[in-house]
Amino acid sequence: MEKLLLIGINTRSMLNSALKLDYELYSTSYFSTSDTPQIENQKIILEEHNDESSGIFEDHFSSSNILEISRDYIDETDYIIPISGISPSEFSKKDQKKILGTKDVSKIENKFQFYKEIKDEFKTPETFFINDVDEAIEISKNNPKSKYILKPLKGSGGYNIKLLNNEAEFQLNDSEKYILQEYVDGINLSSSVLGSKDTKKTIMNSRLLTENDFEKNNSYIYIGNILPLTNESILTKVKDIDKINREMIETSQNIAHKFDLIGSVGVDYILNENGLYVIEVNPRIQGTFECVEKSLQINMLDAHIKSCLNIDIPIPKAKYYSYKKIIYSPCRNKYSKIDLDNIYDLPHIGTITEKSEPLLTIIDKDTDFKKLCEKIDYSSQVVSEKTRRYPREML
């Protein structure tokens, strides 16, 4: 039996799908959610204990640490699937040969390099590489009719993105590099693409959700998706949803061909009255993974693996709407059991989640979009009511 390693921040959803396939499984992850399947060959960095804090993710997570403790797994397994948090570029050339997915991500993960690659072929926001805040302010002053956002040169999930509106508000981390990007106001959308050596096909378009969609707080942290993309799920009035879907399908496939994307990957967009802007590519299995599975009723890990091995698979039409919403802790919270059947990524009972850290994920499906939204809203309300403050001084 061939050996498969799943490695990344959180392997829960992929493990659930992998357990239905014929592989000897290995897993290394940062988070240890209480609903993560337990397998024989498994390493988890964050150990959660009763009355102890899980800490701040950005302060403690290190991809190099995950790779280091996975060294024996990497050597032993036949295939590796890096998930969010781990880049194929961090593996040795020898180990990259085992990766199922896009191996060369150098022109994708570097956002300024990505901009240079696509700016003459696709509509995309104007982007500058900057060395410091003064340079960003100078560019902004020279273009008074435009708004700009600061982004890390590398990164995902919408973290550390700041709207440039007051130079006094910003201090850049000296250890990171940044881009200044024209701010495009609009609707966040995403395509899920399956790429093989011979074909690239867009299998689903979705409405991408950030904190700004709910709080209007200039936070662009990713919190979920709704799919498939229809007049209802786009959550705003548009003139021609079929045209939008067709353009996304074609553009995503063209980008997949341009960068030779392999396996399950994502292309993110912003849509406004000026058209569809390409924002970035996620060259790995993306956050829509479980939503696509629920909507299409297929095993997405199996689809990813077969695409990587250049095996063509039929993709059915969507059978359900699916909705994913990540709940970030509104306060310092000691987790107690919540009786809902559509919540995932659950902390261990009695552990403490710090304010604004990911608490859990709500995922559901329904053929009726209104009923689906009602289920998500109800679960969100229950979670909010069950979340209670846990004072720091009680530790």
Secondary structure, DSSP 8 states (H G I E B T S, - for coil): --EEEEEES--HHHHHHHTTSSSEEEEEES---TTS---SEEEES----TT-B---HHHH--HHHHHHHTHHHHHH-SEEEE-TT--GGGS-HHHHTTBSS----HHHHSHHHHHHHHTTTS----EEEESSHHHHHHHHHH-TT--EEEEESS--TTTT-EEES-GGG----TTS-EEEEE---SEEEEEEEEE-SS-EEEEEEEEEEEHHHHH-SS---EEEEEES--TTTT-S--S-HHHHHHHHHHHHHHHHHHTT--EEEEEEEEEETTEEEEEEEE-S--TTHHHHHHHHTS-HHHHHHHHHTT---------SEEEEEEEE-SS-EE------SSEES---TT-EE-TTSEEEEEEEEESSHHHHHHHHHHHHHHHHHH--B--GGG-
